[in-house]
Amino acid sequence: DTAVSQTPKYLVTQMGNDKSIKCEQNLGHDTMYWYKQDSKKFLKIMFSYNNKELIINETVPNRFSPKSPDKAHLNLHINSLELGDSAVYFCASSQVGTYNEQFFGPGTRLTVL
Amino acid sequence: AQSVTQPDIHITVSEGASLELRCNYSYGATPYLFWYVQSPGQGLQLLLKYFSGDTLVQGIKGFEAEFKRSQSSFNLRKPSVHWSDAAEYFCAVGGRGNTPLVFGKGTRLSVIA
Protein backbone atom coordinates (compact mmCIF):
# COMPACT_ATOMS: atom_id res chain seq x y z
CA ASP A 1 0.00 0.00 0.00
CA THR A 2 1.42 3.34 -1.03
CA ALA A 3 1.36 5.78 1.88
CA VAL A 4 1.83 9.02 -0.07
CA SER A 5 1.26 8.95 -3.80
CA GLN A 6 1.70 11.61 -6.44
CA THR A 7 0.60 11.86 -10.04
CA PRO A 8 2.06 12.25 -12.51
CA LYS A 9 5.61 11.06 -11.87
CA TYR A 10 6.93 12.99 -14.84
CA LEU A 11 5.52 16.11 -16.44
CA VAL A 12 7.00 17.78 -19.51
CA THR A 13 5.33 20.92 -20.77
CA GLN A 14 5.85 24.17 -22.60
CA MET A 15 6.40 27.56 -21.05
CA GLY A 16 3.17 29.40 -20.44
CA ASN A 17 1.05 26.29 -19.92
CA ASP A 18 -0.97 25.48 -16.81
CA LYS A 19 -0.49 22.14 -15.08
CA SER A 20 -1.55 20.31 -11.94
CA ILE A 21 0.10 17.75 -9.69
CA LYS A 22 -2.00 15.58 -7.41
CA CYS A 23 -1.11 14.12 -4.04
CA GLU A 24 -2.95 11.64 -1.88
CA GLN A 25 -2.07 10.10 1.47
CA ASN A 26 -3.74 7.11 3.07
CA LEU A 27 -2.06 7.47 6.47
CA GLY A 28 -4.88 9.40 8.08
CA HIS A 29 -2.57 12.37 8.68
CA ASP A 30 -3.94 15.85 9.26
CA THR A 31 -1.11 17.87 7.69
CA MET A 32 0.21 17.86 4.16
CA TYR A 33 3.09 19.71 2.52
CA TRP A 34 4.57 20.61 -0.83
CA TYR A 35 8.35 20.82 -1.10
CA LYS A 36 10.38 21.84 -4.13
CA GLN A 37 13.74 20.25 -4.95
CA ASP A 38 15.76 22.34 -7.34
CA SER A 39 18.43 21.27 -9.81
CA LYS A 40 21.03 21.33 -7.03
CA LYS A 41 18.90 18.95 -4.99
CA PHE A 42 18.04 21.60 -2.41
CA LEU A 43 14.69 20.90 -0.75
CA LYS A 44 12.55 23.78 0.39
CA ILE A 45 9.04 24.02 1.77
CA MET A 46 6.44 25.70 -0.41
CA PHE A 47 3.14 25.16 1.39
CA SER A 48 1.60 23.28 4.24
CA TYR A 49 -2.02 22.52 4.99
CA ASN A 50 -3.59 21.36 8.20
CA ASN A 51 -7.08 19.90 8.02
CA LYS A 52 -7.61 21.48 4.61
CA GLU A 53 -6.50 24.93 5.75
CA LEU A 54 -3.41 26.70 4.48
CA ILE A 55 -1.00 27.34 7.34
CA ILE A 56 2.27 28.08 5.59
CA ASN A 57 3.00 29.79 2.29
CA GLU A 58 6.69 30.37 1.89
CA THR A 59 6.75 33.35 -0.46
CA VAL A 60 5.89 31.22 -3.43
CA PRO A 61 4.74 33.11 -6.56
CA ASN A 62 0.98 33.31 -6.76
CA ARG A 63 1.14 31.32 -10.01
CA PHE A 64 1.28 28.37 -7.62
CA SER A 65 -2.05 27.57 -6.05
CA PRO A 66 -2.44 24.62 -3.71
CA LYS A 67 -5.86 23.14 -3.09
CA SER A 68 -6.90 20.66 -0.44
CA PRO A 69 -10.34 19.21 -1.11
CA ASP A 70 -10.07 17.01 1.97
CA LYS A 71 -7.49 15.95 4.55
CA ALA A 72 -6.17 13.16 2.36
CA HIS A 73 -5.50 15.24 -0.74
CA LEU A 74 -3.34 18.22 -1.56
CA ASN A 75 -3.06 19.28 -5.17
CA LEU A 76 -0.75 21.84 -6.70
CA HIS A 77 -1.82 23.90 -9.67
CA ILE A 78 0.73 25.99 -11.52
CA ASN A 79 -0.27 28.73 -13.96
CA SER A 80 1.84 30.24 -16.71
CA LEU A 81 4.74 27.86 -16.24
CA GLU A 82 8.24 29.30 -16.45
CA LEU A 83 11.59 27.67 -17.14
CA GLY A 84 12.58 28.20 -13.51
CA ASP A 85 9.69 26.06 -12.34
CA SER A 86 11.52 22.98 -13.58
CA ALA A 87 12.19 20.93 -10.47
CA VAL A 88 11.08 17.88 -8.55
CA TYR A 89 8.04 18.53 -6.40
CA PHE A 90 7.52 16.37 -3.33
CA CYS A 91 4.35 15.97 -1.37
CA ALA A 92 4.59 14.92 2.27
CA SER A 93 2.27 14.32 5.19
CA SER A 94 2.49 14.19 8.96
CA GLN A 95 0.25 13.98 11.99
CA VAL A 96 0.30 16.57 14.74
CA GLY A 97 1.51 14.95 17.93
CA THR A 98 3.83 12.43 16.28
CA TYR A 99 7.03 14.47 16.56
CA ASN A 100 6.60 15.83 13.07
CA GLU A 101 7.71 12.67 11.28
CA GLN A 102 6.98 13.38 7.64
CA PHE A 103 6.32 10.79 4.98
CA PHE A 104 7.21 11.74 1.44
CA GLY A 105 5.73 10.84 -1.89
CA PRO A 106 7.87 9.65 -4.79
CA GLY A 107 8.09 13.11 -6.34
CA THR A 108 6.96 14.65 -9.61
CA ARG A 109 9.69 15.74 -12.00
CA LEU A 110 8.46 18.82 -13.85
CA THR A 111 10.34 19.93 -16.94
CA VAL A 112 9.37 23.20 -18.58
CA LEU A 113 10.64 23.65 -22.13
CA ALA B 1 16.94 31.38 11.91
CA GLN B 2 16.57 27.67 11.42
CA SER B 3 19.21 26.05 9.27
CA VAL B 4 21.00 22.81 8.60
CA THR B 5 24.54 22.54 7.36
CA GLN B 6 25.97 19.49 5.71
CA PRO B 7 29.58 20.48 5.13
CA ASP B 8 30.45 17.64 2.77
CA ILE B 9 28.94 17.92 -0.69
CA HIS B 10 30.37 14.64 -1.94
CA ILE B 11 32.03 11.74 -0.15
CA THR B 12 33.57 8.64 -1.69
CA VAL B 13 34.20 5.54 0.40
CA SER B 14 35.30 2.04 -0.37
CA GLU B 15 32.85 -0.78 0.05
CA GLY B 16 33.21 -2.22 3.52
CA ALA B 17 34.70 0.96 4.95
CA SER B 18 33.05 2.96 7.69
CA LEU B 19 31.09 6.12 6.98
CA GLU B 20 30.30 9.31 8.81
CA LEU B 21 28.20 12.09 7.33
CA ARG B 22 28.19 15.36 9.19
CA CYS B 23 25.21 17.51 10.04
CA ASN B 24 25.03 20.69 12.10
CA TYR B 25 21.81 22.51 12.84
CA SER B 26 20.57 25.77 14.18
CA TYR B 27 17.12 25.74 15.74
CA GLY B 28 15.51 28.01 18.28
CA ALA B 29 13.47 25.38 20.08
CA THR B 30 13.71 21.70 20.88
CA PRO B 31 14.84 20.15 17.59
CA TYR B 32 13.47 17.04 16.05
CA LEU B 33 16.17 15.66 13.76
CA PHE B 34 15.96 13.39 10.77
CA TRP B 35 18.12 11.74 8.17
CA TYR B 36 16.60 10.90 4.80
CA VAL B 37 18.13 9.05 1.88
CA GLN B 38 17.33 9.64 -1.77
CA SER B 39 18.45 7.14 -4.39
CA PRO B 40 18.75 8.41 -7.97
CA GLY B 41 15.33 9.21 -9.39
CA GLN B 42 13.61 8.17 -6.20
CA GLY B 43 11.76 9.82 -3.36
CA LEU B 44 12.92 10.42 0.18
CA GLN B 45 13.16 7.52 2.58
CA LEU B 46 13.46 8.12 6.30
CA LEU B 47 16.58 6.48 7.73
CA LEU B 48 16.22 7.53 11.34
CA LYS B 49 14.93 10.19 13.65
CA TYR B 50 15.69 11.76 17.00
CA PHE B 51 13.10 13.30 19.26
CA SER B 52 14.38 12.88 22.80
CA GLY B 53 15.99 10.39 25.15
CA ASP B 54 18.94 8.26 24.17
CA THR B 55 21.21 10.38 22.01
CA LEU B 56 22.34 7.44 19.89
CA VAL B 57 19.56 6.35 17.59
CA GLN B 58 19.40 3.34 15.35
CA GLY B 59 17.81 3.39 11.94
CA ILE B 60 17.18 1.20 8.98
CA LYS B 61 19.86 -0.38 6.77
CA GLY B 62 22.39 -0.47 9.60
CA PHE B 63 22.64 3.31 10.03
CA GLU B 64 22.90 5.12 13.32
CA ALA B 65 23.19 8.76 14.33
CA GLU B 66 24.32 10.55 17.45
CA PHE B 67 22.74 13.74 18.73
CA LYS B 68 25.17 16.09 20.44
CA ARG B 69 23.39 19.10 21.81
CA SER B 70 26.60 20.88 22.84
CA GLN B 71 27.86 20.72 19.27
CA SER B 72 24.47 21.14 17.59
CA SER B 73 25.28 18.08 15.56
CA PHE B 74 23.51 14.97 14.40
CA ASN B 75 26.06 12.92 12.47
CA LEU B 76 25.12 9.80 10.57
CA ARG B 77 27.30 6.71 10.74
CA LYS B 78 27.52 3.24 9.31
CA PRO B 79 30.26 0.76 10.27
CA SER B 80 30.47 -0.97 6.89
CA VAL B 81 29.19 0.59 3.68
CA HIS B 82 27.59 -1.46 0.93
CA TRP B 83 27.52 -0.49 -2.74
CA SER B 84 23.76 -0.08 -2.50
CA ASP B 85 24.25 2.78 -0.01
CA ALA B 86 25.36 5.07 -2.83
CA ALA B 87 22.76 7.86 -2.76
CA GLU B 88 22.09 11.41 -1.62
CA TYR B 89 21.69 11.88 2.12
CA PHE B 90 19.75 14.72 3.66
CA CYS B 91 19.73 15.90 7.24
CA ALA B 92 16.63 17.81 8.35
CA VAL B 93 15.37 19.60 11.43
CA GLY B 94 11.83 20.32 12.52
CA GLY B 95 9.92 21.34 15.57
CA ARG B 96 6.73 20.59 17.40
CA GLY B 97 3.42 20.28 15.73
CA ASN B 98 3.29 20.51 11.98
CA THR B 99 6.20 22.79 11.22
CA PRO B 100 7.89 22.16 7.89
CA LEU B 101 11.26 20.49 7.86
CA VAL B 102 14.36 22.51 7.08
CA PHE B 103 16.79 20.47 5.02
CA GLY B 104 20.52 20.60 4.52
CA LYS B 105 21.85 20.70 0.99
CA GLY B 106 22.62 17.03 1.01
CA THR B 107 25.73 14.87 0.81
CA ARG B 108 26.23 12.63 -2.17
CA LEU B 109 27.78 9.31 -1.24
CA SER B 110 29.69 7.31 -3.82
CA VAL B 111 30.86 3.78 -3.05
CA ILE B 112 33.80 2.24 -4.87
CA ALA B 113 34.89 -1.37 -5.00
HADDOCK unambig.tbl for C-alpha pairs under 7 A between the chains (distance, minus, plus):
assign (segid A and resid 31 and name CA) (segid B and resid 98 and name CA) 6.69 0.50 0.50
assign (segid A and resid 41 and name CA) (segid B and resid 105 and name CA) 6.89 0.50 0.50
assign (segid A and resid 42 and name CA) (segid B and resid 105 and name CA) 5.18 0.50 0.50
assign (segid A and resid 43 and name CA) (segid B and resid 103 and name CA) 6.15 0.50 0.50
assign (segid A and resid 45 and name CA) (segid B and resid 100 and name CA) 6.50 0.50 0.50
assign (segid A and resid 96 and name CA) (segid B and resid 97 and name CA) 4.94 0.50 0.50
assign (segid A and resid 96 and name CA) (segid B and resid 98 and name CA) 5.66 0.50 0.50
assign (segid A and resid 97 and name CA) (segid B and resid 97 and name CA) 6.08 0.50 0.50
assign (segid A and resid 99 and name CA) (segid B and resid 32 and name CA) 6.96 0.50 0.50
assign (segid A and resid 99 and name CA) (segid B and resid 51 and name CA) 6.74 0.50 0.50
assign (segid A and resid 99 and name CA) (segid B and resid 96 and name CA) 6.19 0.50 0.50
assign (segid A and resid 99 and name CA) (segid B and resid 97 and name CA) 6.89 0.50 0.50
assign (segid A and resid 100 and name CA) (segid B and resid 94 and name CA) 6.91 0.50 0.50
assign (segid A and resid 100 and name CA) (segid B and resid 95 and name CA) 6.90 0.50 0.50
assign (segid A and resid 100 and name CA) (segid B and resid 96 and name CA) 6.44 0.50 0.50
assign (segid A and resid 100 and name CA) (segid B and resid 97 and name CA) 6.08 0.50 0.50
assign (segid A and resid 100 and name CA) (segid B and resid 98 and name CA) 5.83 0.50 0.50
assign (segid A and resid 104 and name CA) (segid B and resid 43 and name CA) 6.89 0.50 0.50
assign (segid A and resid 104 and name CA) (segid B and resid 44 and name CA) 5.99 0.50 0.50
assign (segid A and resid 105 and name CA) (segid B and resid 43 and name CA) 6.29 0.50 0.50
assign (segid A and resid 106 and name CA) (segid B and resid 42 and name CA) 6.09 0.50 0.50
assign (segid A and resid 106 and name CA) (segid B and resid 43 and name CA) 4.15 0.50 0.50
assign (segid A and resid 107 and name CA) (segid B and resid 43 and name CA) 5.76 0.50 0.50
